[in-house]
């Protein structure tokens, strides 16, 4: 009989701590943080969990050889149950996003869900895999721009102010944050393709250089908070990649991937703080150490 612990392992439940910060960073960058934002963040978590379940369903035969301990090949979760859970979570995520942000949110959430399923079913084992996964995270950041609307104006946004900006303007404001998170995701995904086999030293050198660029884009000349958070992100994730350069074995690669997943909230916090929401940025970044503790119980990779 399938337990909640089995389902939590299937969807990599603790890794979802790295998800709400996407929406919060996007909303902060667009200047549209409001009461809709938490619901949009919840929708992104549901879509993330859907992607994890769909990923394991699609990989069930490969996992039977390479990772027989996972929920599906071990028999703890049946393939139909995993597929049904993925479909249900997708539907719930789209419904919640639409309820919270209307057509603006649906216009981002539907392509996001499509990209998630496209990665799991088609792109994952192709050269396009890292780019498609990066697009998923970038779209997740842009989902935060759907917070703006009548609720934002009632909350006090003045006509012509940041809260009443056009959809195009909001997307343009959030695009740099989306590209930053997408670039980070590319590095993690590129490494994750070698969790079982290991890699050569060229890949971690490239991803390490990318991490340095990503961290630099989150800096602020006038505010020490995003600087500190970006530095913490670069130090932890960068050191894990440096260890892969020294020893590109599967175990080191998996550790680096886990560091990239659990370290993402620090980057999201830096982006949120850089947009002016310092306290919220610190709260987002606080998910990083919590995620590392939970990762000891349920693997995020």
Secondary structure, DSSP 8 states (H G I E B T S, - for coil): ---HHHHHHHTTGGGGGGTHHHHHHHHHHHT--STTHHHHHHHHHHHHHHHHHHHHHHTHHHHHHH-TTSTTTTTSS-HHHHHHHHHHHHHHHHHHHHHHHHHHHHHHHHHHHHHHHHIIIIITTSTTHHHHHHHHHHHHHHHGGGG-SHHHHHTT--TTSGGG--HHHHHHHHHHHHHHHHHHHHHHHHHHTTTTT---HHHHHHHHHHHHHHHHHT--SS-HHHHHHHHHHHHHHHHHHHHHHH---HHHHHHHHHHHHHHHHHHHHHHHHHTT-HHHHHHHHTHHHHHHHHHTTS---
